[in-house]
Structure formats: C-alpha cells, structure tokens
Amino acid sequence: MLDARLSLAASLYEPCDWGADIGTDHAFLPCHLLRAGICQHMIAADVSPKALKHARENITHAGLTGRTDIVHADGLDALTHRCGCVSIMGMGGETMAEILQKGQARLQGAVLVLSAHTEQALVRETLRDIGYRITQERLCQAAGRYYVLWRAEPGTMHWTADELRYGRYLWNEDAALLRGFCAFRTRVLMTQLQGLQRAAVPDEAAIQQVSAAVTFYQNKLEA
C-alpha cells in the first residue's frame, strides 16, 4: 500500500503507455501504476545499485518484469522510451533542477509529477525556464513530514516572484493541512534564521530573505 505522498503522486499521473520514475528507490510507485493500469509500461530508474536491487525484487514479486525497464542511469538519461509521464521525487531541489535542466530535451513533452524536499522555489523557476507550467500544486503529510507535489505540463508560466517562492495553487488546500504546513515551515525557518544571526559574519541578504519567509508563513497562520 502506498503512503500519502506516493498516493498523491499516483493521482497526479497522466495515463500513458510508457511512464518513468526517476529515483525510484523500491519501485513502489511504478508497481502501483502498472497494477492500476495507469501506465502500461514503466521505466524504474535510479543511480543507486542498492536501490535498484530492491526495485527489481519488488517488481519481480509483483509479476511485472515484462512491463518494466529497470535502468541504472543518472537523471533523465534513463528515458529509453518516449514517455507520457515522468515522476521525479525524493530528492533536493538543487538536484532536481539540475536533472530537469540537463535532460530537458529528453522529456519530449512528457507530463511531470515532481516533489522536492528543499529549494522548491528553484524547481518552480526551472520549470518555467525549460518551458513547463505547473497545472496542479498539492500538499500532503506523511510520516510526520509535509510534502509539496506538482503536476507540470509544457507551456508558458507567468507567476509572480512570491508565487514562485511560496506557490500559487497550494493555498487552495485544506485549511487544517495548510495551518500545519505553515507552522512547520515557520519552525524550520526560525531555526535557520537563528543560525544565520549567530554567524561570525552574518549574511545580511540571507537574513533578510529568511525573515521575509518567516513573516509570510506567520501571516498565513494568522489569516
């Protein structure tokens, strides 16, 4: 059974002949997508041989080897077929942005399902820069953590600086979930701000940026 994060990712997937999961880990998402008939075939890719060993075991146990390409590759180099949908999850925003920038020509118009643990603004900016637009932006909680997920499709994206930094559609989510998310983000940013302020040579630009983010989330909590 998928957790809340992977279940949400599956709900954002575009039904297609070939899908791809980059950074697949145990291949739980590809197995679900194949069993549910959302994708007819999947590429399950990772740079970690250990992760691919687990992926192969799970795919074999599910009887899905004939419908799955298990690929050891870096980023979008894994796309051995033209895919209708590509998921990239479970990594930092800098890594994800680099993968999208380096491999954008391999996407060939595929719908994207993404979730970055950090640097979410950078991922939004990168999607805009490579000719994609976010069509859905969702929030979930799993194992005590909050996750932002996106569905993105080819197109033009005209978002303000604040929307790129904090999201546009995210704020239509369930109020209780948003309150928890904002409280969590405030705590994380306050810890970061205190560290910046204690530095031997404080980075005033960084302090100002983090302070603005704290204010944003606090205002959302009080709204």
VEXDREN-2710 file (C-alpha; in Angstrom, 1 decimal):
% VEXDREN-2710
k/r/px/py/pz
1/MET/0.0/0.0/0.0
2/LEU/1.3/3.5/-0.9
3/ASP/1.8/6.2/1.7
4/ALA/0.0/9.5/1.4
5/ARG/2.9/11.0/-0.6
6/LEU/3.0/8.3/-3.2
7/SER/-0.7/8.0/-3.4
8/LEU/-1.0/11.7/-4.2
9/ALA/1.8/11.3/-6.8
10/ALA/-0.2/8.4/-8.4
11/SER/-3.3/10.6/-8.6
12/LEU/-1.4/13.3/-10.5
13/TYR/0.0/10.8/-13.1
14/GLU/-1.0/11.1/-16.7
15/PRO/-2.3/7.7/-18.0
16/CYS/0.0/6.6/-20.7
17/ASP/1.7/3.7/-22.5
18/TRP/5.2/4.4/-21.0
19/GLY/5.9/6.2/-17.8
20/ALA/9.1/6.7/-15.9
21/ASP/10.0/7.1/-12.2
22/ILE/13.4/8.7/-11.8
23/GLY/15.0/7.9/-8.4
24/THR/12.6/5.0/-8.0
25/ASP/14.1/3.6/-4.8
26/HIS/12.0/0.5/-4.0
27/ALA/9.8/1.0/-7.2
28/PHE/6.6/1.2/-5.1
29/LEU/5.1/3.9/-7.3
30/PRO/5.8/2.1/-10.7
31/CYS/4.3/-1.2/-9.3
32/HIS/1.1/0.6/-8.3
33/LEU/0.8/2.5/-11.6
34/LEU/1.2/-0.7/-13.6
35/ARG/-1.2/-2.7/-11.4
36/ALA/-3.8/0.1/-11.6
37/GLY/-3.5/0.3/-15.4
38/ILE/-2.5/4.0/-15.2
39/CYS/0.7/3.1/-17.2
40/GLN/1.1/0.1/-19.4
41/HIS/4.9/0.1/-19.1
42/MET/7.3/1.8/-16.7
43/ILE/10.9/2.7/-16.6
44/ALA/12.1/2.4/-13.0
45/ALA/15.4/4.2/-12.7
46/ASP/18.0/5.0/-10.0
47/VAL/21.7/5.8/-9.7
48/SER/22.0/3.6/-6.6
49/PRO/22.7/-0.1/-7.3
50/LYS/21.3/-1.0/-3.9
51/ALA/18.0/0.8/-4.7
52/LEU/17.7/-1.0/-8.0
53/LYS/18.2/-4.3/-6.3
54/HIS/15.2/-3.6/-4.1
55/ALA/13.3/-2.3/-7.1
56/ARG/14.0/-5.4/-9.0
57/GLU/12.9/-7.6/-6.1
58/ASN/9.6/-5.8/-5.7
59/ILE/8.9/-5.7/-9.5
60/THR/9.7/-9.4/-9.8
61/HIS/7.5/-10.3/-6.7
62/ALA/4.6/-8.3/-8.3
63/GLY/5.0/-10.2/-11.6
64/LEU/5.7/-7.0/-13.5
65/THR/9.1/-7.7/-15.1
66/GLY/7.7/-8.0/-18.6
67/ARG/6.3/-4.4/-18.3
68/THR/9.2/-2.7/-16.6
69/ASP/12.6/-1.5/-17.7
70/ILE/14.9/-1.3/-14.7
71/VAL/17.6/1.2/-15.6
72/HIS/20.8/2.3/-13.8
73/ALA/21.2/5.8/-15.0
74/ASP/21.7/9.4/-14.0
75/GLY/18.6/11.6/-14.2
76/LEU/16.7/11.7/-17.5
77/ASP/19.4/9.7/-19.3
78/ALA/17.2/6.8/-18.1
79/LEU/14.5/7.6/-20.6
80/THR/15.0/4.7/-23.0
81/HIS/11.4/5.2/-24.4
82/ARG/9.3/8.3/-25.2
83/CYS/7.2/8.7/-22.0
84/GLY/3.8/10.2/-21.5
85/CYS/4.6/11.0/-17.8
86/VAL/7.8/11.2/-15.8
87/SER/8.0/11.4/-12.0
88/ILE/11.0/12.7/-10.1
89/MET/10.7/12.6/-6.3
90/GLY/12.6/12.1/-3.0
91/MET/15.5/14.5/-3.6
92/GLY/16.6/18.0/-3.0
93/GLY/15.5/20.9/-5.2
94/GLU/19.0/21.7/-6.5
95/THR/19.5/18.1/-7.7
96/MET/16.0/18.1/-9.3
97/ALA/16.6/21.4/-11.0
98/GLU/19.9/20.1/-12.4
99/ILE/18.2/16.9/-13.7
100/LEU/15.5/19.0/-15.5
101/GLN/18.0/21.4/-17.0
102/LYS/20.4/18.8/-18.2
103/GLY/17.7/16.4/-19.5
104/GLN/15.0/18.7/-20.8
105/ALA/15.5/17.6/-24.4
106/ARG/14.7/14.0/-23.4
107/LEU/11.3/14.9/-21.9
108/GLN/9.7/15.4/-25.4
109/GLY/6.6/16.9/-23.9
110/ALA/6.0/14.4/-21.1
111/VAL/3.8/15.4/-18.2
112/LEU/5.9/15.8/-15.0
113/VAL/5.0/14.7/-11.4
114/LEU/7.5/16.2/-9.0
115/SER/8.3/16.6/-5.3
116/ALA/11.4/18.2/-3.9
117/HIS/12.4/18.1/-0.3
118/THR/14.2/21.5/-0.5
119/GLU/14.6/24.6/-2.7
120/GLN/11.1/24.4/-4.0
121/ALA/11.3/28.0/-5.5
122/LEU/14.2/26.8/-7.6
123/VAL/12.2/23.9/-9.0
124/ARG/9.3/26.2/-9.9
125/GLU/11.7/28.7/-11.6
126/THR/13.4/25.8/-13.5
127/LEU/10.1/24.5/-14.8
128/ARG/9.3/28.0/-16.1
129/ASP/12.7/28.3/-17.7
130/ILE/12.5/24.9/-19.6
131/GLY/9.0/25.7/-21.0
132/TYR/6.8/24.0/-18.5
133/ARG/3.9/25.3/-16.4
134/ILE/2.6/24.0/-13.1
135/THR/-1.1/22.9/-13.5
136/GLN/-1.6/21.4/-10.1
137/GLU/0.2/22.1/-6.8
138/ARG/-0.8/19.8/-3.9
139/LEU/0.2/19.3/-0.3
140/CYS/0.2/16.2/1.9
141/GLN/1.6/14.9/5.2
142/ALA/3.3/11.5/5.5
143/ALA/5.4/10.1/8.4
144/GLY/5.3/13.5/10.2
145/ARG/6.6/15.5/7.2
146/TYR/4.9/17.8/4.8
147/TYR/5.4/17.4/1.0
148/VAL/4.6/19.7/-1.9
149/LEU/3.8/17.9/-5.1
150/TRP/3.4/19.4/-8.6
151/ARG/2.0/18.3/-11.9
152/ALA/3.6/20.2/-14.8
153/GLU/2.9/20.3/-18.5
154/PRO/4.5/22.0/-21.4
155/GLY/3.5/25.7/-21.6
156/THR/4.2/29.2/-20.5
157/MET/4.2/30.1/-16.8
158/HIS/3.6/33.7/-15.7
159/TRP/4.0/33.6/-11.9
160/THR/5.0/36.5/-9.7
161/ALA/8.2/36.4/-7.6
162/ASP/6.1/35.5/-4.5
163/GLU/4.2/32.7/-6.3
164/LEU/7.5/31.2/-7.5
165/ARG/8.8/31.4/-3.9
166/TYR/5.8/30.2/-2.0
167/GLY/3.4/28.7/-4.5
168/ARG/0.2/29.7/-6.3
169/TYR/-2.3/26.8/-6.1
170/LEU/-1.0/25.5/-2.8
171/TRP/-3.1/27.9/-0.9
172/ASN/-6.4/26.3/-2.1
173/GLU/-5.6/23.2/0.0
174/ASP/-7.4/22.1/3.1
175/ALA/-7.2/24.7/5.8
176/ALA/-6.1/22.4/8.6
177/LEU/-3.4/20.9/6.4
178/LEU/-2.2/24.4/5.5
179/ARG/-2.0/25.5/9.1
180/GLY/0.1/22.6/10.0
181/PHE/2.4/23.2/7.0
182/CYS/2.8/26.9/7.8
183/ALA/3.6/26.1/11.4
184/PHE/6.1/23.6/10.3
185/ARG/7.7/25.9/7.8
186/THR/7.9/28.7/10.4
187/ARG/9.7/26.5/12.9
188/VAL/12.2/25.4/10.3
189/LEU/12.9/28.9/9.1
190/MET/13.2/30.3/12.6
191/THR/15.9/27.7/13.3
192/GLN/17.6/28.7/10.1
193/LEU/17.3/32.4/10.9
194/GLN/18.9/31.9/14.3
195/GLY/21.8/30.1/12.8
196/LEU/22.4/32.9/10.3
197/GLN/22.2/35.6/13.0
198/ARG/24.8/33.7/15.1
199/ALA/27.3/33.5/12.3
200/ALA/30.7/35.2/12.9
201/VAL/30.0/37.3/9.7
202/PRO/26.2/37.5/9.3
203/ASP/24.9/37.2/5.7
204/GLU/22.5/40.2/5.7
205/ALA/20.9/39.3/2.4
206/ALA/20.2/35.8/3.5
207/ILE/18.9/37.0/6.9
208/GLN/16.5/39.4/5.1
209/GLN/15.3/36.7/2.8
210/VAL/14.6/34.2/5.6
211/SER/13.0/36.8/7.7
212/ALA/10.6/37.7/4.9
213/ALA/9.7/34.0/4.6
214/VAL/9.0/33.7/8.3
215/THR/6.7/36.7/8.1
216/PHE/4.9/35.2/5.1
217/TYR/4.1/31.9/6.9
218/GLN/3.2/33.7/10.1
219/ASN/0.8/35.9/8.3
220/LYS/-0.8/32.8/6.6
221/LEU/-1.2/31.2/10.1
222/GLU/-3.0/34.3/11.4
223/ALA/-5.2/34.7/8.4
END
